[in-house]
Amino acid sequence: MTDSTDTKPDSINGDQIPWYRWRWLFFTCFVLFFPAAVIIGVTGDIYCNNKGEITKLRPLIKIVTLVVGGLLLAKNILLPYFV
């Protein structure tokens, strides 16, 4: 019987993770093509290799990145109309 209070995450196999779910692609899309980063970030988890162990990117980091990017995008789209 397993202990339900065990908070250690299950081991994640890197071979099973699609290439578009890795952190490097998420941030590359964030810089080069923000709508792709939004789709990737909203539709699932982002994974990273942290000291040889594959972990999920914390949801707070993902949310803050998407909000900041959305604000920058809105500023660049709306600012010319108010200046």
C-alpha positions in Angstrom: 0.0 0.0 0.0 1.4 3.4 -0.9 1.4 6.4 1.4 -0.9 9.2 0.1 1.2 11.8 1.9 4.3 11.0 -0.3 5.0 14.3 -2.2 7.9 13.0 -4.3 7.0 13.3 -8.0 7.0 10.2 -10.2 10.0 9.8 -12.4 9.5 11.3 -15.8 11.1 9.7 -18.8 12.5 12.3 -21.2 11.8 10.1 -24.3 8.1 10.3 -23.7 7.9 14.1 -23.7 7.1 15.7 -27.0 9.7 18.1 -28.4 7.4 21.1 -28.2 6.9 20.7 -24.4 10.5 21.5 -23.4 11.4 24.7 -21.7 13.8 25.9 -24.4 11.2 25.8 -27.1 8.6 27.6 -24.8 10.9 30.5 -24.2 12.2 30.6 -27.8 8.6 30.8 -28.9 8.0 33.5 -26.3 10.6 35.7 -27.8 10.1 34.9 -31.5 6.4 34.1 -31.9 4.3 34.7 -28.8 1.0 33.1 -29.9 2.8 29.7 -30.2 4.1 30.1 -26.6 0.5 30.9 -25.4 -0.8 27.7 -27.1 2.0 25.6 -25.7 1.7 27.1 -22.2 -2.1 26.9 -22.0 -2.6 23.4 -23.4 -0.2 21.4 -21.1 2.9 21.1 -19.0 6.3 22.5 -19.8 9.3 20.3 -18.9 12.9 21.1 -18.1 16.1 19.3 -17.3 17.1 20.4 -13.8 20.5 19.0 -12.7 20.0 15.8 -14.7 16.4 15.3 -13.4 13.4 16.0 -15.6 10.9 18.2 -13.9 7.8 20.2 -14.7 8.1 23.9 -14.9 6.3 25.5 -12.0 2.8 26.8 -12.9 3.5 30.2 -11.4 6.5 30.7 -13.7 4.4 29.7 -16.7 1.5 32.0 -15.7 3.8 35.0 -15.0 5.6 34.5 -18.3 2.4 34.4 -20.3 0.9 37.4 -18.4 4.0 39.6 -19.0 4.1 38.6 -22.6 0.4 39.3 -23.0 0.9 42.8 -21.5 3.8 43.5 -23.8 1.8 42.3 -26.8 -1.2 44.5 -25.8 1.1 47.5 -25.2 2.6 47.1 -28.7 -0.8 46.7 -30.3 -2.7 49.4 -28.4 -0.1 52.0 -27.8 -0.1 53.4 -31.4 -3.8 54.2 -31.1 -3.4 56.3 -27.9 -0.2 58.3 -28.9 
